[in-house]
Amino acid sequence: NPSGFSQDFEAQMKVVSGYTSIAAARGWFEKAISAAKATFAEKSDADLLAPLPPGPIMGGAPRMAVISALVDHTAHHRGALTVYARLNGVVPPMPYLDM
Protein backbone atom coordinates (compact mmCIF):
# COMPACT_ATOMS: atom_id res chain seq x y z
CA ASN A 1 0.00 0.00 0.00
CA PRO A 2 1.55 3.37 -0.96
CA SER A 3 0.45 4.94 2.33
CA GLY A 4 1.91 2.16 4.52
CA PHE A 5 0.51 -0.75 6.47
CA SER A 6 -3.19 -0.81 7.27
CA GLN A 7 -3.93 -0.48 10.95
CA ASP A 8 -7.65 -1.17 10.61
CA PHE A 9 -7.39 -4.18 12.89
CA GLU A 10 -11.15 -4.50 13.29
CA ALA A 11 -11.61 -4.96 9.53
CA GLN A 12 -8.70 -7.41 9.45
CA MET A 13 -10.22 -9.47 12.28
CA LYS A 14 -13.51 -9.68 10.39
CA VAL A 15 -11.69 -11.21 7.43
CA VAL A 16 -9.67 -13.61 9.60
CA SER A 17 -12.73 -14.65 11.61
CA GLY A 18 -14.43 -15.70 8.38
CA TYR A 19 -12.09 -18.68 8.06
CA THR A 20 -13.48 -21.52 10.16
CA SER A 21 -11.50 -24.49 8.88
CA ILE A 22 -7.83 -25.31 8.64
CA ALA A 23 -8.21 -26.10 4.94
CA ALA A 24 -9.74 -22.70 4.19
CA ALA A 25 -7.13 -20.89 6.31
CA ARG A 26 -4.30 -22.74 4.57
CA GLY A 27 -5.79 -21.85 1.18
CA TRP A 28 -5.97 -18.20 2.18
CA PHE A 29 -2.36 -18.31 3.43
CA GLU A 30 -1.11 -19.94 0.21
CA LYS A 31 -2.95 -17.34 -1.87
CA ALA A 32 -1.41 -14.53 0.21
CA ILE A 33 2.10 -15.98 -0.14
CA SER A 34 1.66 -16.38 -3.91
CA ALA A 35 0.47 -12.78 -4.19
CA ALA A 36 3.43 -11.53 -2.14
CA LYS A 37 5.90 -13.49 -4.29
CA ALA A 38 4.35 -12.08 -7.46
CA THR A 39 4.46 -8.55 -6.07
CA PHE A 40 8.13 -8.79 -5.09
CA ALA A 41 9.09 -10.47 -8.38
CA GLU A 42 7.79 -7.54 -10.42
CA LYS A 43 9.72 -4.93 -8.40
CA SER A 44 13.06 -3.51 -9.47
CA ASP A 45 16.01 -3.25 -7.10
CA ALA A 46 15.30 0.48 -6.82
CA ASP A 47 11.69 -0.26 -5.82
CA LEU A 48 12.83 -2.74 -3.17
CA LEU A 49 15.42 -0.34 -1.77
CA ALA A 50 12.99 2.60 -1.60
CA PRO A 51 11.88 3.44 1.93
CA LEU A 52 8.50 2.44 3.27
CA PRO A 53 6.20 5.35 4.13
CA PRO A 54 6.62 6.87 7.58
CA GLY A 55 4.59 5.15 10.25
CA PRO A 56 4.75 2.92 13.30
CA ILE A 57 5.19 -0.32 11.31
CA MET A 58 8.64 -0.41 9.70
CA GLY A 59 8.35 3.25 8.71
CA GLY A 60 11.35 4.37 6.66
CA ALA A 61 12.86 0.88 6.35
CA PRO A 62 13.70 -0.33 2.84
CA ARG A 63 10.72 -2.07 1.26
CA MET A 64 12.72 -5.30 0.93
CA ALA A 65 12.85 -5.50 4.76
CA VAL A 66 9.24 -6.68 4.57
CA ILE A 67 10.45 -10.04 3.20
CA SER A 68 12.41 -10.99 6.32
CA ALA A 69 9.67 -9.51 8.52
CA LEU A 70 7.07 -11.77 6.86
CA VAL A 71 9.27 -14.83 7.39
CA ASP A 72 9.93 -13.93 11.03
CA HIS A 73 6.28 -13.11 11.73
CA THR A 74 5.08 -16.37 10.15
CA ALA A 75 7.62 -18.38 12.15
CA HIS A 76 6.49 -16.65 15.35
CA HIS A 77 2.85 -17.57 14.75
CA ARG A 78 3.73 -21.12 13.73
CA GLY A 79 5.63 -21.51 16.98
CA ALA A 80 2.79 -20.07 19.04
CA LEU A 81 0.25 -22.35 17.37
CA THR A 82 2.51 -25.33 18.05
CA VAL A 83 2.62 -24.45 21.75
CA TYR A 84 -1.18 -24.07 21.91
CA ALA A 85 -1.67 -27.40 20.14
CA ARG A 86 0.73 -29.21 22.46
CA LEU A 87 -0.96 -27.69 25.53
CA ASN A 88 -4.14 -29.33 24.24
CA GLY A 89 -2.50 -32.73 23.78
CA VAL A 90 -2.03 -32.45 20.01
CA VAL A 91 1.41 -33.08 18.54
CA PRO A 92 1.49 -31.13 15.28
CA PRO A 93 3.37 -32.55 12.31
CA MET A 94 6.69 -31.01 11.32
CA PRO A 95 5.69 -28.16 8.96
CA TYR A 96 8.89 -28.04 6.94
CA LEU A 97 8.90 -31.56 5.50
CA ASP A 98 6.75 -30.74 2.41
CA MET A 99 8.62 -27.65 1.33
Backbone as JSON, one array per atom type, in Angstrom:
{
  "sequence": "NPSGFSQDFEAQMKVVSGYTSIAAARGWFEKAISAAKATFAEKSDADLLAPLPPGPIMGGAPRMAVISALVDHTAHHRGALTVYARLNGVVPPMPYLDM",
  "N": [[0.84, -1.18, 0.0], [0.69, 2.18, -0.91], [0.49, 4.12, 1.11], [1.39, 2.93, 3.4], [1.27, 0.4, 6.01], [-1.87, -1.08, 6.72], [-3.79, -0.24, 9.52], [-6.23, -0.95, 10.35], [-7.43, -2.84, 12.34], [-9.79, -3.98, 13.22], [-11.28, -4.42, 10.86], [-9.54, -6.23, 9.66], [-9.68, -8.38, 11.47], [-12.3, -9.18, 11.05], [-12.13, -10.32, 8.51], [-10.28, -12.42, 9.0], [-11.69, -13.89, 10.91], [-13.61, -15.03, 9.38], [-12.68, -17.38, 8.37], [-13.1, -20.64, 9.04], [-12.11, -23.17, 9.02], [-9.26, -25.33, 8.94], [-8.38, -26.05, 6.4], [-9.47, -24.03, 4.74], [-8.19, -21.79, 5.84], [-5.52, -22.41, 5.33], [-5.58, -22.36, 2.54], [-6.12, -19.65, 2.11], [-3.79, -18.56, 3.21], [-1.82, -19.65, 1.46], [-2.61, -18.41, -0.92], [-2.12, -15.74, -0.23], [0.67, -15.79, 0.14], [1.5, -16.47, -2.45], [0.63, -14.18, -3.82], [2.23, -12.25, -2.6], [4.8, -13.11, -3.39], [4.57, -12.74, -6.16], [4.22, -9.98, -6.26], [6.69, -9.03, -5.21], [8.42, -10.09, -7.13], [7.95, -8.58, -9.41], [9.07, -6.17, -8.86], [11.64, -3.7, -9.15], [15.17, -3.45, -8.28], [15.57, -0.88, -7.33], [12.97, -0.18, -6.55], [12.64, -2.0, -4.42], [14.56, -1.13, -2.66], [13.69, 1.36, -1.98], [12.39, 3.54, 0.56], [9.93, 2.54, 2.99], [6.72, 4.06, 3.63], [6.49, 6.69, 6.13], [5.66, 5.75, 9.47], [4.29, 3.73, 12.17], [4.82, 1.04, 11.73], [7.49, -0.39, 10.62], [8.26, 1.97, 9.41], [10.04, 3.94, 7.12], [11.98, 2.02, 6.67], [13.8, 0.02, 4.25], [11.86, -1.19, 1.52], [12.32, -3.88, 0.93], [12.83, -5.03, 3.38], [10.52, -6.01, 4.34], [10.28, -8.61, 3.48], [11.95, -10.31, 5.11], [10.69, -9.71, 7.49], [8.13, -10.78, 7.11], [8.75, -13.52, 6.99], [9.83, -13.92, 9.57], [7.63, -13.17, 11.17], [5.71, -15.07, 10.4], [6.98, -17.42, 11.25], [6.98, -16.95, 14.01], [4.2, -17.04, 14.6], [3.66, -19.67, 13.81], [5.16, -21.06, 15.67], [3.85, -20.26, 18.06], [1.29, -21.36, 17.63], [1.97, -24.04, 17.63], [2.73, -24.42, 20.29], [0.24, -23.91, 21.56], [-1.26, -26.04, 20.49], [0.13, -28.27, 21.5], [-0.28, -27.87, 24.24], [-2.86, -28.64, 24.36], [-2.75, -31.31, 24.02], [-2.19, -32.16, 21.44], [0.03, -33.23, 19.02], [1.6, -31.51, 16.7], [2.32, -32.0, 13.18], [5.61, -31.93, 11.68], [6.23, -28.91, 10.11], [7.91, -28.32, 7.98], [8.56, -30.35, 6.26], [7.29, -30.77, 3.79], [8.23, -28.87, 2.03]],
  "CA": [[0.0, 0.0, 0.0], [1.55, 3.37, -0.96], [0.45, 4.94, 2.33], [1.91, 2.16, 4.52], [0.51, -0.75, 6.47], [-3.19, -0.81, 7.27], [-3.93, -0.48, 10.95], [-7.65, -1.17, 10.61], [-7.39, -4.18, 12.89], [-11.15, -4.5, 13.29], [-11.61, -4.96, 9.53], [-8.7, -7.41, 9.45], [-10.22, -9.47, 12.28], [-13.51, -9.68, 10.39], [-11.69, -11.21, 7.43], [-9.67, -13.61, 9.6], [-12.73, -14.65, 11.61], [-14.43, -15.7, 8.38], [-12.09, -18.68, 8.06], [-13.48, -21.52, 10.16], [-11.5, -24.49, 8.88], [-7.83, -25.31, 8.64], [-8.21, -26.1, 4.94], [-9.74, -22.7, 4.19], [-7.13, -20.89, 6.31], [-4.3, -22.74, 4.57], [-5.79, -21.85, 1.18], [-5.97, -18.2, 2.18], [-2.36, -18.31, 3.43], [-1.11, -19.94, 0.21], [-2.95, -17.34, -1.87], [-1.41, -14.53, 0.21], [2.1, -15.98, -0.14], [1.66, -16.38, -3.91], [0.47, -12.78, -4.19], [3.43, -11.53, -2.14], [5.9, -13.49, -4.29], [4.35, -12.08, -7.46], [4.46, -8.55, -6.07], [8.13, -8.79, -5.09], [9.09, -10.47, -8.38], [7.79, -7.54, -10.42], [9.72, -4.93, -8.4], [13.06, -3.51, -9.47], [16.01, -3.25, -7.1], [15.3, 0.48, -6.82], [11.69, -0.26, -5.82], [12.83, -2.74, -3.17], [15.42, -0.34, -1.77], [12.99, 2.6, -1.6], [11.88, 3.44, 1.93], [8.5, 2.44, 3.27], [6.2, 5.35, 4.13], [6.62, 6.87, 7.58], [4.59, 5.15, 10.25], [4.75, 2.92, 13.3], [5.19, -0.32, 11.31], [8.64, -0.41, 9.7], [8.35, 3.25, 8.71], [11.35, 4.37, 6.66], [12.86, 0.88, 6.35], [13.7, -0.33, 2.84], [10.72, -2.07, 1.26], [12.72, -5.3, 0.93], [12.85, -5.5, 4.76], [9.24, -6.68, 4.57], [10.45, -10.04, 3.2], [12.41, -10.99, 6.32], [9.67, -9.51, 8.52], [7.07, -11.77, 6.86], [9.27, -14.83, 7.39], [9.93, -13.93, 11.03], [6.28, -13.11, 11.73], [5.08, -16.37, 10.15], [7.62, -18.38, 12.15], [6.49, -16.65, 15.35], [2.85, -17.57, 14.75], [3.73, -21.12, 13.73], [5.63, -21.51, 16.98], [2.79, -20.07, 19.04], [0.25, -22.35, 17.37], [2.51, -25.33, 18.05], [2.62, -24.45, 21.75], [-1.18, -24.07, 21.91], [-1.67, -27.4, 20.14], [0.73, -29.21, 22.46], [-0.96, -27.69, 25.53], [-4.14, -29.33, 24.24], [-2.5, -32.73, 23.78], [-2.03, -32.45, 20.01], [1.41, -33.08, 18.54], [1.49, -31.13, 15.28], [3.37, -32.55, 12.31], [6.69, -31.01, 11.32], [5.69, -28.16, 8.96], [8.89, -28.04, 6.94], [8.9, -31.56, 5.5], [6.75, -30.74, 2.41], [8.62, -27.65, 1.33]],
  "C": [[0.89, 1.24, 0.0], [1.55, 4.2, 0.31], [0.97, 4.18, 3.55], [1.0, 1.01, 4.88], [-0.84, -0.33, 7.04], [-3.19, -1.12, 8.76], [-5.41, -0.59, 11.33], [-7.8, -2.61, 11.09], [-8.78, -4.79, 13.01], [-11.56, -5.12, 11.96], [-10.8, -6.23, 9.26], [-9.22, -8.6, 10.24], [-11.51, -10.03, 11.68], [-13.15, -10.65, 9.27], [-11.16, -12.52, 8.02], [-10.73, -14.49, 10.24], [-13.64, -15.4, 10.64], [-13.91, -17.08, 8.0], [-12.31, -19.6, 9.25], [-12.95, -22.94, 10.01], [-10.02, -24.32, 8.57], [-7.6, -25.28, 7.14], [-8.42, -24.73, 4.31], [-8.65, -21.71, 4.59], [-5.83, -21.14, 5.55], [-4.41, -22.23, 3.13], [-5.58, -20.35, 1.11], [-4.49, -17.83, 2.34], [-1.57, -18.54, 2.14], [-1.37, -18.87, -0.84], [-2.2, -16.06, -1.51], [0.08, -14.63, -0.09], [2.36, -15.87, -1.63], [1.56, -14.93, -4.38], [1.7, -11.97, -3.78], [4.62, -11.84, -3.05], [5.77, -12.78, -5.63], [4.65, -10.59, -7.36], [5.95, -8.25, -6.01], [8.85, -9.09, -6.39], [9.01, -9.38, -9.43], [8.49, -6.23, -10.05], [11.18, -4.89, -8.83], [13.85, -3.39, -8.16], [15.75, -1.87, -6.48], [13.99, 0.51, -6.03], [11.88, -0.91, -4.46], [13.69, -1.99, -2.17], [14.77, 0.97, -1.34], [12.42, 2.45, -0.2], [10.36, 3.26, 1.98], [8.01, 3.79, 3.77], [6.42, 5.47, 5.64], [5.43, 6.23, 8.3], [5.15, 4.24, 11.32], [5.18, 1.5, 12.92], [6.24, -0.22, 10.22], [8.81, 0.89, 8.91], [9.78, 3.64, 8.38], [12.3, 3.24, 6.31], [12.76, 0.61, 4.84], [12.56, -1.32, 2.63], [11.09, -3.55, 1.32], [12.8, -5.87, 2.35], [11.57, -6.24, 5.1], [9.39, -8.19, 4.37], [10.89, -10.78, 4.47], [11.4, -10.83, 7.45], [8.53, -10.51, 8.35], [7.52, -13.16, 7.31], [9.31, -14.94, 8.91], [8.55, -13.97, 11.68], [5.56, -14.45, 11.56], [5.66, -17.42, 11.08], [7.14, -18.18, 13.59], [5.11, -17.26, 15.55], [2.82, -19.1, 14.65], [4.17, -21.7, 15.06], [4.56, -21.39, 18.05], [1.68, -21.1, 18.86], [0.69, -23.75, 17.79], [2.39, -25.48, 19.57], [1.16, -24.67, 22.16], [-1.67, -25.48, 21.61], [-1.14, -28.39, 21.16], [0.09, -29.09, 23.84], [-2.32, -28.39, 25.55], [-3.97, -30.8, 23.86], [-2.34, -33.12, 22.33], [-0.56, -32.24, 19.64], [1.33, -32.76, 17.06], [2.61, -31.74, 14.45], [4.43, -31.47, 12.01], [6.28, -30.26, 10.06], [6.65, -28.02, 7.78], [9.23, -29.24, 6.07], [8.39, -31.5, 4.06], [7.23, -29.53, 1.62], [9.41, -27.93, 0.1]]
}
